[in-house]
Amino acid sequence: MRQTRRKICVVTGSRAEYGLLYWLIKEIQADSDLELQVVVTGMHLSPEFGLTWKHVESDGFIIQRKVEMLLSSDTPAGIAKSIGLGVIGFADVLESLQPDVLVVLGDRFEIFAACQAAMVHRIPIAHIHGGELTEGAVDDAIRHAITKMSHLHFTAAEGYRQRVIQLGEQPQRVFNVGAPGLDNISRLCLLDRAQLEEAIGFKLGRRNVLVTFHPVTLEKATAAGQFGNLLHVLDHFTDMHIIFTLPNADADGRVVIEMIGQYRQRFPGRVASFVSLGTLRYLSALQYMDAVVGNSSSGLIEAPAFKIGTINIGDRQKGRLCADSVIHCKPEIDAIFNAFERLFSAEFQKTLEAVENPYGDGGASVKIKALLKSQALDGLLKKGFYDLDIGK
């Protein structure tokens, strides 16, 4: 008699995060020994962020449940209330679906809500991208909290694996698999320049940069000033075409969105903006960019794979492992301008040819699926604390 298939529930709260999970979801869906459950929440369900749950369905995945939790507010109080709504929503969803394992990625507050509900439901949690640091964002504390609620850990680098163990997790349950987002680079058929320009309705220039700037959520009301400094510097590069992707649903995110809209109106011929490019268009664009600019993790993880530079502004990503292609600078006009000068220097451009990506070269999704399938679930919930001093 055939054993019951293991039910793997994958939660996704945004199109960007879904792009990183896509190939893992495909691997689970294709395995006859596994039953895939997909739950969407957060920005996926928001008209303001493009109702991107529709893209999940268009990719051929069945969405088992939707958890509405985003309030129409980007204040700290609004975010906190959204977390509460998320916990309530996921309590009902998990009671209904009864998954064997809950799979989550990263450090967003939507995922935090899902994990709180799963913990109380006694559902084992598998966490991707733990052990990392983003010292300027509230995501840093959320990520470590999710690590302590989780039972299986899939890290993007060996240093992060060691940090998860340092947090007291058992070494035999912490696996360095690399960054799953890199699977898209090797497995997708990327658009050529003409196809990309048609797909986004925007002509690239001689120089091109992709800008994503998120509020630094552990700082109070700094987004407008810091992003304004970046826009001031961009004014000086009159031949450069700029593609903006809008920030996530974080506190103070709307002020950045408004500033992008105003900037696009000033320079319609060389500036474009998108709520989300989606994985295919985003990675296709990176092929033709001179740099990724702002404070997005993609500038640290995906950009080095394309041998292009990154200007990482401010503290949002502070503490993360970086390739030599990443230029760090303070969110000040002179510092940002100097970073651009270095980026375009012949010396720095020469170094990009030999850049190695510390997050691996793909294949994470296959590894994660195999581990989700093979790991024994009995005894996972009762976690012992692994003490580095005594090795147990």
Secondary structure, DSSP 8 states (H G I E B T S, - for coil): -----EEEEEEE-SHHHHHHHHHHHHHHHH-TTEEEEEEEEGGGG-GGGT-THHHHHHTT--EEEEE----S--SHHHHHHHHHHHHHHHHHHHHHH--SEEEEES--HHHHHHHHHHHHTT--EEEESTT---TTSTHHHHHHHHHHH-SEEEESSHHHHHHHHHTT--GGGEEE---GGGHHHHHS----HHHHHHHHT----SEEEEEE----TTSSS-HHHHHHHHHHHHTT-TTEEEEEE---S-TTHHHHHHHHHHHHHH-TTTEEEES--HHHHHHHHHTT-SEEEES-THHHHTGGGGT-EEEEESSTTTT----TTEEEE-SSHHHHHHHHHHHTSHHHHHHGGG---TT-SS-HHHHHHHHHHHS--TT-SS-----TTTT-
